[in-house]
Amino acid sequence: MTNDLTSRSLGTLRQLRYAAILEGTTLVVLLGIAVPLKHVFNWPAAVQIIGPLHGLVFLLYCWLVITAAESEKWKRSDLARALGSALIPLGGFFAAQYFRKQAKKLHAQAASVERAAS
């Protein structure tokens, strides 16, 4: 059984992964659907709805990353990677993949410690 710290870290990585996917998805919808609707079909309502939604999700993602980095004592390079990924198109999906790999690595470490203890 994993200890409390490992469980908390895995939960944090899961939240970050979901937030990164949501951030990437809202950006794709904004750039791939809403902006063309505005400029091609002269329908600005899509951008007026999706734009602020993406902004809120972006801020939520940044807040989660900063909070996790502080509580989990991340290296500055990891913090920069996580925040920087939100600034490039499709970066949220790469961040989600990175968080998933980190969670797998942490889970494997916890399992090896558990096997060694028994």
C-alpha positions as a printed NumPy array, in Angstrom:
array([[  0.   ,   0.   ,   0.   ],
       [  1.384,   3.403,  -0.937],
       [  1.99 ,   5.984,   1.751],
       [  0.039,   9.222,   2.09 ],
       [  2.694,  11.358,   0.381],
       [  2.774,   9.102,  -2.676],
       [ -1.022,   9.051,  -2.867],
       [ -1.14 ,  12.835,  -2.657],
       [  1.526,  13.171,  -5.36 ],
       [ -0.306,  10.756,  -7.654],
       [ -3.547,  12.679,  -7.084],
       [ -1.81 ,  15.951,  -7.899],
       [ -0.359,  14.541, -11.114],
       [ -3.796,  13.238, -12.1  ],
       [ -5.349,  16.669, -11.555],
       [ -2.575,  18.309, -13.558],
       [ -3.005,  15.828, -16.388],
       [ -6.747,  16.46 , -16.613],
       [ -6.247,  20.225, -16.427],
       [ -3.61 ,  20.075, -19.186],
       [ -5.941,  18.062, -21.433],
       [ -8.774,  20.503, -20.782],
       [ -6.507,  23.494, -21.47 ],
       [ -5.278,  21.97 , -24.725],
       [ -8.796,  21.036, -25.81 ],
       [-10.245,  24.496, -25.183],
       [ -7.382,  26.042, -27.161],
       [ -7.984,  23.686, -30.09 ],
       [-11.709,  24.481, -30.019],
       [-10.972,  28.203, -29.84 ],
       [ -8.453,  28.231, -32.69 ],
       [ -9.941,  25.443, -34.797],
       [-13.655,  26.162, -34.525],
       [-14.493,  29.482, -32.881],
       [-12.02 ,  31.712, -34.731],
       [-12.942,  30.322, -38.176],
       [-16.638,  30.756, -37.322],
       [-15.927,  34.379, -36.477],
       [-13.862,  35.206, -39.543],
       [-15.353,  32.94 , -42.227],
       [-19.017,  32.963, -41.219],
       [-19.078,  36.327, -39.447],
       [-20.31 ,  34.716, -36.226],
       [-18.345,  36.25 , -33.311],
       [-20.49 ,  34.635, -30.601],
       [-18.362,  31.479, -30.685],
       [-15.219,  33.406, -29.744],
       [-17.14 ,  35.393, -27.141],
       [-18.1  ,  32.115, -25.455],
       [-15.025,  29.922, -25.973],
       [-12.453,  32.704, -25.464],
       [-13.304,  33.436, -21.818],
       [-13.833,  29.734, -21.134],
       [-10.325,  28.989, -22.414],
       [ -8.985,  31.899, -20.356],
       [-10.489,  30.476, -17.17 ],
       [ -9.158,  26.998, -17.912],
       [ -5.72 ,  28.463, -18.673],
       [ -5.688,  30.313, -15.342],
       [ -6.862,  27.188, -13.506],
       [ -4.082,  25.146, -15.107],
       [ -1.445,  27.745, -14.196],
       [ -2.736,  27.913, -10.622],
       [ -2.669,  24.114, -10.292],
       [  0.876,  23.954, -11.685],
       [  2.185,  26.665,  -9.353],
       [  0.437,  25.132,  -6.342],
       [  1.789,  21.67 ,  -7.165],
       [  5.296,  22.984,  -7.773],
       [  5.296,  24.685,  -4.391],
       [  3.848,  21.793,  -2.4  ],
       [  5.833,  19.067,  -4.175],
       [  9.118,  21.031,  -4.26 ],
       [  9.581,  20.874,  -8.042],
       [ 12.768,  21.965,  -9.763],
       [ 12.475,  25.297, -11.559],
       [ 12.994,  23.566, -14.886],
       [  9.949,  21.343, -14.269],
       [  7.877,  24.391, -13.345],
       [  9.037,  26.228, -16.472],
       [  8.24 ,  23.191, -18.631],
       [  4.733,  22.841, -17.217],
       [  3.916,  26.548, -17.517],
       [  5.616,  26.929, -20.887],
       [  3.621,  24.087, -22.371],
       [  0.443,  26.117, -21.832],
       [  1.82 ,  28.893, -24.017],
       [  2.281,  26.848, -27.179],
       [ -0.507,  25.324, -29.269],
       [ -1.068,  21.654, -28.396],
       [  1.396,  22.023, -25.518],
       [ -1.275,  21.005, -23.036],
       [ -1.408,  17.561, -24.598],
       [  2.375,  17.174, -24.317],
       [  2.17 ,  18.306, -20.68 ],
       [ -0.567,  15.734, -20.012],
       [  1.636,  13.015, -21.451],
       [  4.55 ,  14.195, -19.287],
       [  2.376,  14.163, -16.143],
       [  1.159,  10.673, -17.008],
       [  4.748,   9.42 , -17.356],
       [  5.687,  11.041, -14.047],
       [  2.732,   9.346, -12.335],
       [  3.741,   5.953, -13.75 ],
       [  7.301,   6.507, -12.569],
       [  6.126,   7.491,  -9.076],
       [  3.781,   4.506,  -8.919],
       [  6.613,   2.143,  -9.924],
       [  8.9  ,   3.64 ,  -7.262],
       [  6.226,   3.198,  -4.604],
       [  5.684,  -0.414,  -5.666],
       [  9.41 ,  -1.205,  -5.492],
       [  9.66 ,   0.361,  -2.02 ],
       [  6.643,  -1.676,  -0.931],
       [  8.178,  -4.904,  -2.281],
       [ 11.471,  -4.154,  -0.517],
       [  9.685,  -3.522,   2.772],
       [  7.905,  -6.878,   2.701]])
